[in-house]
């Protein structure tokens, strides 16, 4: 029997459509044929598996996707893209997450499936003034590892126009950036035009609210090293290695080829070579990754293993121009020396009353975990060498290859280190924020990228079993993948008294970026010389504060040259100085300020830092402790950070830094807990709703406990609400403190309108699902949303008995695979944690799933969908 996984140009007929690659039949049942809303559809006879797929709140879909235009779906008769507004009478709600498709041209994929031209989607949204709409694009021509050619990225532009107010429209830039956003200029209905003028076909996800901390759009989870894992042992044997002594260790030792201790109970391990040998010669990277995930699932079931996760990749977060390699007359690299003034003036280090008149970072140590530091003419970079001493214990470390932490392949670590702690010398060219601090280079990146395992090893080296080698850690690196093992070790660093700072990332997006988004880390975004968010800087309700990172083509220097770079030490040039921009540059400004703080207040730890930040005492023009999605708590103020004597300082910290309420979570409990001086007392504690009638704050049981809830009678369905809870209290010295906790809320309108596009539903043998291949025993049905959900039914009476995975999802771009990045996906029983269903020929079972364009992070990596999605079956075999 010849197998195919590509589709044909033939249109589907109305109803539930099914496909098979083996003899058993799959029930093809129209919902209308089951009695209107499908009455009796779930009444299974022997030999059936049926189910309901619920659709996540706020989910909507583009009505002219490639699947609709090429194949027609079930209820669609489209032959050309929709002109004008797709949904004029049913605006998308304020909490919308919608999937869609655009393409400047028509063409064919390698699999001989076609994609149509659809260069413009116009969608109507219900928005509140200042609400940001984000659109993330996913090139459909990416290969199996997610890589794509620059020309295949769509050239796009967003335009947001209030209905009836053309003069108030706003637009994004027109370029090939994959993450774009615009802000609503007023309250009410807006028309969003998503337009593409060049490049390849693309899926997109439109969002009017931020993702939560445990969600992803599915594109980053596969960025890990094939054949590697990070395990945490329940106990470490004598000598710290995995040994075949206890019975559990025998089993574990058999499952790893090699190991590298990362400190504590954590090890970097590699997959046995015999597993690699199972794969055919020339197996794709995605096949190797799928096999790695299967191995990791087995490791998690092994006695003695507390957890096993993929060894994810991380990258440096610099952006754009490198003046050392640019053309000599590049406008951003003219008059580059002496230009540090703009970023140091912006954070108030300079002048007679600036931070440098009070502190220089003396007797503090700043560890920069990065690419290392440039080695020039037999010594470290001349502006860094006075503050580096690798000859002393704890002076430096290389987690990549165990040698000296030399920045051999680039400039990133050298530049970041200079911003944090370059020495102030008479003949120097640049100065660091904490210019008298000891600089501790820790190499964890080879070139501009590396692995989580090396970052973990570097952090553990700094922790040094509770006797830290540094006061501050700077991490100008990361990814959108939330690796829990890294989060755990950073929490240990904070518990050891280390202040950890990380860059928020350069995607220009509100999706969380790790390690910055971990709760033990200060997330630092970037601003330009005028204090505006840099266009590349990530933002959102998880951002803590901002610092100079450049960008936005501002004239930042005194002579008016159009320069937007941040200048620091560089591995080349005469003198060795260069300009970069990025959140990588913003983070070391904050790390340096924390070094200054540790000189003035040696014992200050993260809970106090967060309290000061929350109350506006470390940032500029924020006396009321306000929060902004673009800037967090504001721009770091170095002078304010070293002005106050913090001995005896105490504060009330909230149990939640931000509140997100909706239909499913209408009430939350909030407590205020004391941090700092144990003997301090607090009086006149009030928590109020900011005079918003839809937000109710009431005292709860216990001291300083409160209940926050929605008054739904005061809310319009489908509208996005934003406000803040005001916290005020008086400390025992009579000082009144205030800060705000941001709150967002939505109530969904028209649940029956939920739709994530036509869904392919498959029962796939476990082995085939794990390696992304097709089995002759795979069965499939195609279903459309009705009344806000999907229903399906399989005939198992002639299926091959065994363990199958039940998966479902959309194929918006018609590339022959569903559940790709930017497409809706559901796995049974929980997306991200698929578990087999035992299929028998006389079974009778009903199940429930939930689909969404977002995916939960799977801490064990066991539910990571293949990068390109699951292959759907050949339509010629649809019945």
VOGU-3710 file (C-alpha; in Angstrom, 3 decimals, decimal comma):
1> xxxxxxxxxx> 0,000/0,000/0,000  1,406/3,410/-0,969  1,169/6,075/1,730  0,698/9,804/1,226  0,578/12,683/3,684  -0,053/15,463/1,198  -3,434/16,821/0,182  -5,193/17,215/-3,130  -6,964/20,201/-4,644  -10,357/18,481/-4,352
11> xxxxxxxxxx> -12,902/20,179/-2,073  -14,349/18,464/0,940  -18,029/17,657/0,999  -20,286/18,913/3,792  -20,246/17,154/7,170  -17,653/15,269/9,193  -14,988/14,073/6,811  -12,679/11,228/7,597  -9,538/9,647/6,247  -7,773/6,383/6,821
21> xxxxxxxxxx> -4,623/4,603/5,772  -5,855/1,187/6,791  -8,999/-0,876/6,382  -11,042/0,169/9,452  -13,798/2,694/8,784  -14,113/5,952/10,682  -17,597/7,273/11,255  -18,302/10,313/9,093  -21,286/11,994/10,702  -22,810/15,391/10,036
31> xxxxxxxxxx> -23,868/17,261/13,142  -27,161/18,132/11,520  -27,687/14,463/10,873  -27,586/13,820/14,616  -30,504/16,018/15,509  -29,864/19,762/15,300  -27,211/20,442/17,919  -25,921/16,925/17,760  -28,283/15,213/20,238  -27,247/11,610/20,623
41> xxxxxxxxxx> -23,826/12,188/19,106  -22,108/11,164/22,331  -24,319/8,080/22,888  -21,648/5,591/21,924  -22,335/2,141/20,623  -19,720/-0,588/21,157  -16,701/0,059/18,985  -16,750/3,858/19,165  -14,662/6,685/20,593  -16,370/10,077/20,563
51> xxxxxxxxxx> -15,502/13,419/22,026  -15,980/17,139/22,443  -13,256/19,715/21,851  -13,916/22,856/23,856  -12,450/26,099/22,528  -10,481/28,434/24,790  -12,075/31,704/25,881  -11,815/34,567/23,401  -10,666/32,368/20,508  -11,572/33,498/16,988
61> xxxxxxxxxx> -10,284/32,751/13,489  -9,654/34,459/10,168  -12,481/33,417/7,832  -10,373/33,133/4,675  -7,436/30,961/5,670  -5,491/29,000/3,077  -7,425/25,874/4,028  -10,709/27,694/3,435  -9,593/29,090/0,088  -7,902/25,945/-1,263
71> xxxxxxxxxx> -10,081/23,174/0,103  -13,205/24,895/1,300  -13,453/23,430/4,784  -16,840/22,010/5,684  -19,159/25,009/5,536  -17,120/27,370/3,369  -17,735/28,110/-0,273  -14,997/30,707/-0,623  -13,212/30,953/-3,933  -11,388/34,232/-3,240
81> xxxxxxxxxx> -10,305/36,226/-0,173  -12,923/38,239/1,688  -13,000/41,908/0,730  -13,564/44,423/3,509  -14,284/43,761/7,180  -14,767/40,066/7,905  -16,862/40,475/11,058  -18,678/43,849/11,017  -21,586/42,671/13,181  -19,554/40,525/15,600
91> xxxxxxxxxx> -16,412/42,400/16,718  -13,725/40,286/18,304  -13,868/40,658/22,109  -11,340/42,494/24,268  -9,626/39,238/25,241  -9,335/37,873/21,713  -6,688/35,427/20,541  -7,265/34,809/16,848  -5,409/32,786/14,247  -5,124/33,637/10,582
101> xxxxxxxxxx> -3,284/33,463/7,271  -1,848/36,010/4,817  0,276/35,754/1,684  1,388/38,337/-0,864  1,465/35,710/-3,613  0,089/32,301/-4,510  2,309/29,266/-4,958  3,015/25,680/-3,970  4,761/24,013/-1,053  7,369/21,305/-1,557
111> xxxxxxxxxx> 4,679/18,763/-0,712  2,752/19,968/-3,796  -0,001/21,554/-1,768  -0,968/25,034/-2,895  -1,201/28,260/-0,957  -3,420/31,103/-2,230  -2,845/34,839/-2,396  -4,538/36,649/0,488  -2,665/39,887/1,036  -5,079/41,614/3,395
121> xxxxxxxxxx> -7,256/40,670/6,362  -9,530/43,277/7,966  -10,843/42,349/11,398  -13,072/44,367/13,739  -12,096/44,452/17,429  -13,620/45,903/20,592  -10,777/47,774/22,337  -10,091/50,183/25,175  -7,899/53,254/24,820  -4,246/52,304/25,221
131> xxxxxxxxxx> -4,914/48,583/24,767  -2,165/47,008/22,683  -2,901/44,583/19,860  -0,024/42,233/19,026  0,343/40,110/15,897  2,960/37,348/15,715  3,791/35,955/12,263  5,065/32,437/11,502  6,550/31,886/8,005  4,892/28,888/6,393
141> xxxxxxxxxx> 7,985/28,099/4,298  10,119/27,356/7,368  11,883/23,995/7,286  11,386/21,121/9,722  13,636/22,796/12,298  11,783/26,111/12,092  14,465/27,933/10,064  13,592/30,006/6,992  15,201/32,278/4,412  14,914/36,019/4,978
151> xxxxxxxxxx> 13,001/36,493/1,732  10,405/33,953/2,906  9,456/36,105/5,894  6,361/38,173/5,085  6,722/41,921/4,716  3,777/43,186/6,728  2,115/46,284/8,126  -0,636/46,748/10,709  -3,125/49,624/10,564  -5,638/50,162/13,376
161> xxxxxxxxxx> -8,506/52,576/12,701  -11,321/53,534/15,112  -14,633/52,894/13,370  -15,905/56,259/12,159  -12,686/58,123/12,976  -10,263/57,661/10,092  -8,149/60,605/11,254  -7,192/58,778/14,447  -5,697/55,644/12,855  -2,300/54,285/13,883
171> xxxxxxxxxx> 0,115/52,033/11,995  3,166/49,874/12,530  6,246/49,939/10,351  6,166/47,978/7,092  8,991/45,452/7,274  9,802/41,770/7,807  9,737/41,847/11,599  7,700/38,870/12,801  6,291/40,555/15,912  4,258/43,732/15,522
181> xxxxxxxxxx> 1,873/45,706/17,692  -0,277/48,832/17,683  -2,140/50,647/20,470  -5,808/51,591/20,399  -6,122/55,399/20,269  -9,575/55,456/21,896  -12,352/53,298/23,346  -14,703/51,392/21,063  -14,662/49,372/17,872  -11,561/49,407/15,680
191> xxxxxxxxxx> -10,756/47,874/12,304  -7,365/46,167/12,148  -5,868/45,707/8,683  -3,146/43,057/8,465  -1,435/43,567/5,117  1,455/41,798/3,407  3,231/43,097/0,313  6,102/40,653/-0,171  7,615/37,426/1,110  6,124/34,001/1,602
201> xxxxxxxxxx> 2,854/32,781/3,099  2,484/33,043/6,859  0,276/32,059/9,724  -0,403/34,681/12,370  -1,794/34,941/15,874  -3,516/38,170/16,888  -3,764/38,971/20,600  -5,303/41,867/22,511  -4,089/40,647/25,913  -0,757/39,369/27,177
211> xxxxxxxxxx> -0,061/35,671/27,498  0,114/34,290/31,003  3,389/33,002/32,397  2,673/29,389/31,449  1,646/29,919/27,815  3,478/29,956/24,504  2,452/30,193/20,864  4,304/26,975/20,160  7,269/28,202/18,148  10,060/28,216/20,747
221> xxxxxxxxxx> 9,640/24,938/22,571  11,620/22,937/19,994  14,779/25,028/20,357  16,845/22,510/22,295  19,861/20,280/21,791  18,963/16,864/20,311  20,276/13,976/22,377  20,764/16,037/25,556  18,796/16,552/28,762  19,123/18,144/32,177
231> xxxxxxxxxx> 18,092/15,926/35,060  17,563/16,699/38,714  18,238/13,772/41,017  16,181/13,068/44,105  19,488/12,391/45,886  23,145/12,674/44,902  25,431/9,758/45,614  28,867/10,153/47,163  31,121/12,012/44,764  28,196/13,640/42,976
241> xxxxxxxxxx> 28,056/11,302/39,963  25,352/8,977/38,713  26,506/5,556/39,825  25,107/2,076/39,386  24,942/1,315/43,131  21,350/1,702/44,220  18,725/-0,092/42,154  17,342/3,176/40,778  20,818/4,306/39,774  21,404/1,099/37,818
251> xxxxxxxxxx> 18,378/1,889/35,676  19,385/5,533/35,275  23,009/4,717/34,450  21,785/2,490/31,634  19,804/5,359/30,104  22,586/7,935/29,753  25,757/7,818/27,674  27,626/10,579/29,489  27,094/13,068/32,267  28,362/16,441/33,390
261> xxxxxxxxxx> 27,681/17,677/36,900  26,092/21,127/36,995  26,263/21,455/40,759  23,795/20,353/43,404  21,540/17,540/42,214  21,611/18,555/38,556  23,383/16,871/35,642  23,657/17,419/31,917  23,286/13,967/30,315  23,429/12,605/26,780
271> xxxxxxxxxx> 21,308/9,953/25,105  22,808/6,460/24,618  24,329/5,973/21,189  22,221/2,883/20,534  19,137/5,108/20,518  20,767/7,326/17,900  21,506/4,206/15,846  17,784/3,437/15,594  17,296/6,490/13,394  17,899/6,129/9,654
281> xxxxxxxxxx> 20,996/7,740/8,165  20,448/11,420/7,511  17,448/11,623/9,836  16,082/15,151/10,123  16,710/17,331/13,136  13,019/17,154/14,007  13,175/13,327/14,078  16,187/13,482/16,410  14,368/15,940/18,643  11,264/13,761/18,730
291> xxxxxxxxxx> 13,382/10,798/19,810  15,054/12,984/22,441  11,648/13,891/23,891  10,677/10,220/24,089  13,934/9,507/25,957  13,221/12,414/28,324  9,757/11,017/29,059  11,394/7,725/30,021  13,932/9,541/32,216  11,069/11,200/34,079
301> xxxxxxxxxx> 9,639/7,767/34,862  12,980/6,464/36,156  13,395/5,908/39,923  15,682/8,489/41,474  14,947/11,204/38,891  13,016/14,176/40,259  12,741/15,785/36,818  14,223/15,662/33,329  13,933/18,493/30,815  15,408/19,323/27,398
311> xxxxxxxxxx> 18,661/21,271/27,254  17,155/24,387/25,699  19,189/26,931/23,785  19,617/30,549/24,848  20,895/33,521/22,867  22,471/36,872/23,546  20,095/39,823/23,341  22,055/42,459/21,462  20,475/43,977/18,378  21,443/45,515/15,035
321> xxxxxxxxxx> 24,582/47,514/14,260  28,078/46,452/15,268  30,295/49,508/14,765  33,466/47,393/14,742  32,401/45,687/11,518  30,257/48,405/9,918  31,354/50,619/7,056  33,509/53,536/8,295  30,924/56,113/7,247  27,916/54,327/8,778
331> xxxxxxxxxx> 25,765/57,111/10,315  25,331/55,232/13,585  29,077/54,855/14,063  30,269/58,423/13,510  31,907/60,267/16,402  31,451/57,134/18,497  33,802/58,041/21,321  32,593/60,056/24,272  29,008/59,075/23,507  28,450/57,258/26,782
341> xxxxxxxxxx> 27,188/60,556/28,142  23,614/60,074/26,948  22,962/56,770/28,684  24,735/57,657/31,919  23,063/61,068/32,078  19,711/59,358/31,549  20,104/57,214/34,679  21,573/60,012/36,833  25,089/58,734/37,457  26,934/61,907/36,424
351> xxxxxxxxxx> 27,210/65,427/37,795  28,010/66,832/41,223  24,880/65,275/42,713  24,804/62,100/40,622  25,261/58,547/41,856  29,008/58,583/41,162  29,445/61,320/43,751  28,237/58,802/46,355  29,352/55,334/45,191  31,490/53,513/42,631
361> xxxxxxxxxx> 30,750/49,876/43,460  33,743/49,507/45,783  33,968/46,126/47,543  31,252/44,617/45,361  31,479/41,926/42,677  29,428/41,686/39,488  29,312/38,390/37,574  28,535/38,745/33,874  27,353/35,394/32,482  27,892/35,823/28,769
371> xxxxxxxxxx> 30,394/35,127/25,960  33,398/36,016/28,108  35,738/39,000/27,780  38,119/39,995/24,971  41,795/39,000/25,384  44,003/41,640/23,740  47,801/41,809/23,576  48,339/39,308/26,375  45,761/40,714/28,794  42,074/41,410/29,168
381> xxxxxxxxxx> 40,513/44,375/27,381  42,347/47,467/28,714  39,198/49,064/30,157  38,238/45,820/31,938  41,601/44,413/33,031  41,953/46,598/36,179  38,757/45,074/37,582  39,409/41,408/36,631  41,531/39,001/38,628  41,197/35,437/37,394
391> xxxxxxxxxx> 44,129/34,436/39,569  42,153/34,720/42,796  39,535/32,183/43,940  36,177/33,037/42,403  37,807/35,419/39,932  36,356/33,945/36,738  34,926/30,746/35,248  34,270/29,088/31,886  31,294/26,705/31,773  31,676/26,055/28,036
401> xxxxxxxxxx> 35,093/24,391/27,855  36,741/24,935/31,238  39,430/27,357/30,064  39,732/31,099/30,619  36,487/32,979/29,830  37,820/34,566/26,645  35,341/36,187/24,251  36,750/34,625/21,072  33,935/34,860/18,559  32,248/38,192/19,124
411> xxxxxxxxxx> 31,835/41,341/21,127  28,783/40,708/23,243  30,275/39,727/26,601  32,989/42,378/26,344  30,436/45,109/25,639  28,057/44,024/28,421  30,912/43,718/30,925  32,095/47,234/30,131  28,681/48,725/30,834  28,454/46,974/34,187
421> xxxxxxxxxx> 31,988/47,475/35,511  34,625/48,924/33,160  37,292/50,670/35,225  37,512/54,465/35,462  41,137/55,224/34,580  42,905/58,331/33,323  43,751/56,731/29,991  40,588/54,638/29,636  38,053/55,021/26,846  34,850/53,852/28,578
431> xxxxxxxxxx> 33,564/53,633/32,132  31,184/51,144/33,728  28,267/52,045/35,982  29,963/50,316/38,945  33,460/51,253/37,804  35,215/50,242/41,032  33,477/46,872/41,354  35,279/43,606/40,714  34,204/42,135/37,385  33,706/38,357/37,418
441> xxxxxxxxxx> 33,511/37,032/33,823  31,628/33,738/33,516  31,521/32,287/30,003  28,285/30,414/29,318  27,804/31,215/25,612  29,944/30,026/22,723  29,565/32,803/20,180  26,204/34,486/20,652  24,314/31,390/21,757  24,596/28,482/24,153
451> xxxxxxxxxx> 22,613/26,019/26,236  20,692/26,169/29,476  23,009/23,527/30,941  25,991/25,873/30,671  24,001/28,749/32,162  22,965/26,548/35,089  26,561/25,489/35,667  27,673/29,123/35,588  25,005/30,230/38,068  25,840/27,361/40,429
461> xxxxxxxxxx> 29,507/28,319/40,292  28,580/31,849/41,362  26,373/30,516/44,184  29,367/28,499/45,431  27,397/26,460/47,963  26,009/29,563/49,650  29,295/31,486/49,728  28,732/33,536/46,557  31,505/34,620/44,237  29,472/37,738/43,328
471> xxxxxxxxxx> 26,877/40,156/44,675  25,125/40,590/41,334  24,547/38,341/38,309  23,850/39,845/34,881  22,169/37,675/32,225  21,928/39,444/28,862  20,662/36,263/27,232  17,631/34,007/27,072  14,813/32,536/25,011  11,034/32,297/25,057
481> xxxxxxxxxx> 11,254/28,810/26,531  10,567/28,516/30,237  13,051/25,932/31,477  12,028/25,158/35,082  15,438/23,783/36,047  17,014/27,146/35,252  14,253/28,860/37,223  15,043/26,683/40,230  18,757/27,475/40,240  18,088/31,213/39,886
491> xxxxxxxxxx> 15,741/31,012/42,866  18,621/29,392/44,764  20,858/32,296/43,743  18,366/34,793/45,140  18,065/32,769/48,340  21,867/32,952/48,641  21,639/36,755/48,606  22,635/37,311/44,969  20,782/39,999/43,005  19,928/38,636/39,542
501> xxxxxxxxxx> 19,230/40,864/36,530  18,256/39,746/33,009  17,383/41,301/29,659  13,722/41,270/28,610  14,521/40,275/25,006  14,480/41,975/21,610  11,325/40,638/19,934  9,383/43,886/20,443  6,633/41,727/21,885  4,773/41,156/25,152
511> xxxxxxxxxx> 5,483/37,431/25,350  7,558/36,470/28,346  11,293/35,987/27,843  13,340/33,775/30,150  15,236/33,938/32,439  14,051/37,569/32,801  10,446/36,533/33,482  11,287/34,198/36,365  9,995/35,671/39,667  13,465/35,637/41,254
521> xxxxxxxxxx> 14,919/37,843/38,482  14,608/41,549/37,659  13,373/41,846/34,054  14,963/44,861/32,344  13,645/46,403/29,134  15,302/49,067/26,982  14,649/52,761/26,313  16,199/55,258/23,915  17,862/58,535/24,835  14,486/60,252/25,216
531> xxxxxxxxxx> 13,205/57,652/27,645  10,831/55,970/25,186  10,598/52,195/24,893  13,028/50,945/22,265  11,025/49,443/19,425  12,771/46,071/19,797  12,331/45,852/23,582  9,915/43,283/24,967  7,275/44,649/27,302  4,220/43,532/29,258
541> xxxxxxxxxx> 2,909/43,032/32,768  5,943/40,878/33,651  8,461/43,680/33,019  10,083/45,180/36,134  11,918/48,288/34,897  13,869/49,774/31,987  17,321/51,215/31,297  19,220/52,620/28,289  19,379/50,181/25,374  19,364/52,530/22,392
551> xxxxxxxxxx> 17,331/52,286/19,224  14,545/54,362/17,657  17,077/56,393/15,582  17,292/59,234/18,086  20,069/61,842/18,036  21,516/60,904/21,390  24,805/62,778/21,475  25,477/66,435/22,018  26,438/67,269/18,435  23,184/66,030/16,952
561> xxxxxxxxxx> 24,517/63,052/15,001  21,821/60,457/14,311  23,245/57,839/16,636  21,093/55,463/18,648  23,716/53,082/20,032  24,979/52,365/23,518  28,779/52,579/23,647  31,080/50,364/25,669  34,227/48,246/25,465  34,815/46,325/22,237
571> xxxxxxxxxx> 37,316/43,634/21,155  38,605/45,672/18,206  39,079/49,208/16,971  41,381/52,038/17,907  40,431/52,718/20,603  38,596/49,413/21,301  35,139/50,937/21,762  31,914/50,172/19,901  28,197/50,791/19,823  25,449/48,202/20,128
581> xxxxxxxxxx> 21,779/48,348/20,960  19,490/45,883/22,660  18,073/44,859/25,992  21,487/43,221/26,472  22,796/46,755/26,943  19,966/47,770/29,296  20,428/44,942/31,805  24,069/45,722/32,780  23,087/49,324/33,539  20,800/47,928/36,233
591> xxxxxxxxxx> 23,390/45,359/37,332  25,863/48,204/37,774  23,362/50,247/39,795  22,785/47,253/42,068  26,557/47,109/42,515  26,472/50,748/43,647  23,629/49,909/46,034  25,568/47,011/47,541  28,427/49,382/48,350  26,131/51,793/50,220
601> xxxxxxxxxx> 23,890/49,080/51,714  25,934/45,840/51,736  23,168/43,613/53,061  20,358/44,643/50,715  18,617/41,617/49,164  16,011/41,051/46,485  12,810/41,393/48,604  13,933/44,890/49,633  14,988/45,736/46,065  11,531/44,726/44,835
611> xxxxxxxxxx> 9,808/46,727/47,574  11,816/49,836/46,703  11,118/49,321/43,017  7,401/48,767/43,617  7,126/51,998/45,593  8,953/54,052/42,949  12,065/54,638/45,042  14,528/53,222/42,476  13,049/54,703/39,308  12,396/58,159/37,950
621> xxxxxxxxxx> 9,220/60,217/38,403  7,261/57,411/40,030  6,416/58,600/43,538  3,017/56,894/43,405  4,456/53,477/42,562  2,624/53,238/39,251  3,109/50,527/36,639  3,288/50,852/32,855  3,134/48,004/30,318  5,864/49,635/28,230
631> xxxxxxxxxx> 8,261/50,687/31,005  7,389/48,550/34,025  8,044/50,609/37,159  10,082/53,113/35,139  13,654/54,087/34,188  16,312/53,122/36,730  17,563/56,085/38,790  21,129/55,406/39,927  21,226/58,439/42,195  18,004/57,565/44,017
641> xxxxxxxxxx> 19,299/54,024/44,431  22,299/55,102/46,532  20,788/58,015/48,457  18,934/56,083/51,136  20,281/54,266/54,190  18,340/51,003/54,164  19,312/49,737/57,595  16,058/49,021/59,391  14,024/49,361/56,185  10,755/47,424/56,069
651> xxxxxxxxxx> 7,842/47,270/53,656  4,620/45,454/52,852  4,892/43,266/49,747  1,850/41,884/47,879  1,392/38,164/47,380  0,573/38,931/43,719  2,454/41,499/41,628  -0,369/41,753/39,086  -3,971/40,539/38,784  -5,651/39,079/35,706
661> xxxxxxxxxx> -9,377/38,379/36,084  -11,919/36,927/33,663  -15,008/34,717/33,421  -13,201/31,731/34,904  -11,343/33,668/37,598  -13,591/36,382/38,984  -12,133/36,441/42,507  -8,580/36,307/43,888  -7,132/36,559/47,372  -4,420/39,117/48,064
671> xxxxxxxxxx> -2,227/39,404/51,138  0,366/41,979/52,190  3,404/40,439/53,836  6,160/42,210/55,754  9,702/42,184/54,333  12,845/43,662/55,842  13,152/44,709/59,483  11,317/42,129/61,596  10,555/44,618/64,377  8,806/47,165/62,140
681> xxxxxxxxxx> 5,108/47,863/62,590  2,595/48,958/59,969  -0,519/51,064/60,447  -3,368/52,509/58,400  -3,145/49,757/55,801  -5,627/50,352/52,985  -6,249/48,596/49,689  -8,691/50,352/47,365  -10,093/49,783/43,890  -8,977/53,007/42,233
691> xxxxxxxxxx> -12,624/54,197/42,044  -13,474/51,586/39,433  -17,057/50,327/39,947  -16,313/46,992/38,267  -13,525/46,163/40,734  -14,387/45,254/44,332  -11,828/45,065/47,158  -12,941/43,721/50,538  -11,154/42,655/53,735  -10,727/38,895/54,124
701> xxxxxxxxxx> -9,962/36,693/57,109  -6,598/37,300/58,723  -4,349/40,302/59,141  -3,685/42,298/55,964  -5,651/39,856/53,792  -8,014/41,066/51,084  -10,368/39,654/48,469  -10,454/41,197/44,998  -13,400/40,407/42,723  -15,295/41,580/39,670
711> xxxxxxxxxx> -18,720/43,205/39,801  -19,941/41,781/36,522  -23,053/43,975/36,586  -20,739/46,938/35,987  -18,954/45,324/33,028  -19,842/45,108/29,357  -19,174/41,728/27,822  -16,358/41,632/25,331  -14,699/44,809/26,644  -11,170/44,963/28,028
721> xxxxxxxxxx> -10,819/46,636/31,437  -7,582/47,940/32,915  -7,011/49,592/36,266  -4,880/49,308/39,385  -5,351/48,495/43,037  -3,964/51,212/45,290  -2,032/50,079/48,356  -1,205/52,546/51,125  0,265/52,063/54,591  2,179/53,910/57,269
731> xxxxxxxxxx> 5,387/52,571/58,821  6,385/53,080/62,446  8,528/56,117/61,639  5,433/57,921/60,377  6,303/57,625/56,683  3,416/56,906/54,320  4,098/54,464/51,471  2,046/53,885/48,331  2,128/51,663/45,272  -0,176/50,199/42,663
741> xxxxxxxxxx> -0,885/46,636/41,567  -2,002/46,470/37,907  -5,312/44,724/37,163  -6,787/43,605/33,845  -10,174/41,975/33,303  -12,497/40,802/30,541  -15,857/39,079/30,314  -16,304/37,106/27,144  -19,094/37,970/24,748  -20,858/35,330/22,657
751> xxxxxxxxxx> -19,212/32,087/23,745  -20,952/30,389/20,841  -18,765/32,437/18,465  -15,590/30,715/19,645  -13,814/29,253/16,637  -10,255/28,083/15,977  -10,774/27,004/12,365  -11,500/23,593/10,874  -9,827/20,892/13,002  -8,180/17,689/11,864
761> xxxxxxxxxx> -8,706/15,074/14,586  -6,422/12,031/14,556  -5,867/8,812/16,415  -2,152/8,147/15,886  -0,194/5,094/17,086  2,144/6,273/19,842  5,346/5,408/17,977  4,291/7,359/14,887  3,261/10,403/16,932  6,584/10,466/18,761
771> xxxxxxxxxx> 8,704/10,699/15,608  6,303/12,754/13,495  5,828/9,965/10,942  2,693/8,460/9,418  1,356/5,029/10,245  -1,026/2,986/8,131  -3,114/2,637/11,299  -3,637/6,389/11,719  -7,261/7,523/11,347  -8,496/11,077/10,892
781> xxxxxxxxxx> -11,655/13,164/10,769  -12,193/16,841/9,950  -14,661/18,871/12,005  -15,921/22,452/12,077  -16,843/24,505/15,148  -20,510/24,716/16,003  -21,921/26,628/18,968  -18,402/27,246/20,217  -17,134/23,634/20,211  -16,186/20,679/18,021
791> xxxxxxxxxx> -17,552/17,133/18,147  -16,096/13,994/16,617  -16,664/10,241/16,546  -14,419/7,323/15,497  -15,430/3,763/14,651  -12,882/1,516/16,390  -14,531/-1,802/15,549  -12,000/-2,630/12,817  -9,010/-0,612/14,027  -5,759/-2,259/15,009
801> xxxxxxxxxx> -5,918/-2,464/18,836  -3,184/-0,685/20,763  -2,087/2,614/22,290  -2,890/5,762/20,332  -2,526/9,475/20,915  -5,611/11,612/20,313  -4,591/14,942/18,758  -6,432/17,712/16,940  -5,642/21,067/15,411  -5,934/23,541/12,566
811> xxxxxxxxxx> -3,932/23,799/9,337  -4,437/27,484/8,557  -1,781/27,675/5,831  -2,710/24,391/4,074  0,853/23,071/4,281  -0,298/19,535/5,068  0,390/19,662/8,814  -1,795/20,758/11,716  -0,755/22,069/15,143  2,139/24,045/13,671
821> xxxxxxxxxx> 3,438/27,158/15,395  0,658/29,746/15,286  -2,064/27,127/14,762  -4,613/25,816/17,236  -3,807/22,502/18,889  -5,356/20,038/21,321  -3,919/16,857/22,836  -5,660/14,370/25,127  -5,987/14,623/28,080  -4,122/17,949/28,373
831> xxxxxxxxxx> -2,343/19,865/25,644  1,366/19,608/26,326  0,984/16,378/28,274  -0,457/13,790/25,859  -1,178/10,354/27,217  -2,110/7,228/25,231  -5,644/5,929/24,859  -6,033/2,152/24,715  -8,046/1,434/21,567  -10,066/-1,772/21,416
841> xxxxxxxxxx> -12,602/-2,979/18,887  -15,484/-3,139/21,352  -14,735/0,010/23,372  -17,340/2,678/24,124  -15,828/5,889/25,444  -16,396/9,658/25,372  -13,607/12,179/26,043  -13,083/15,941/26,256  -10,205/18,109/25,002  -9,537/21,849/24,785
851> xxxxxxxxxx> -8,008/23,645/21,825  -6,322/27,048/21,689  -3,779/29,050/19,711  -1,671/29,162/22,864  0,121/26,168/24,368  1,027/25,475/27,966  4,707/25,123/28,743  5,517/21,476/29,436  8,206/21,456/32,101  9,321/17,978/31,083
861> xxxxxxxxxx> 9,287/18,547/27,344  7,053/15,541/26,834  4,302/17,320/24,967  6,284/19,376/22,517  4,605/19,256/19,134  6,984/18,731/16,186  8,133/22,110/14,859  6,117/21,796/11,655  3,146/20,181/13,382  1,574/16,754/12,928
871> xxxxxxxxx> 1,162/15,519/9,328  -2,443/15,282/8,240  -3,574/12,426/6,004  -4,032/12,372/2,245  -7,368/13,900/1,309  -7,785/11,457/-1,575  -8,506/8,812/1,046  -11,197/10,874/2,756  -14,486/9,042/2,959
//
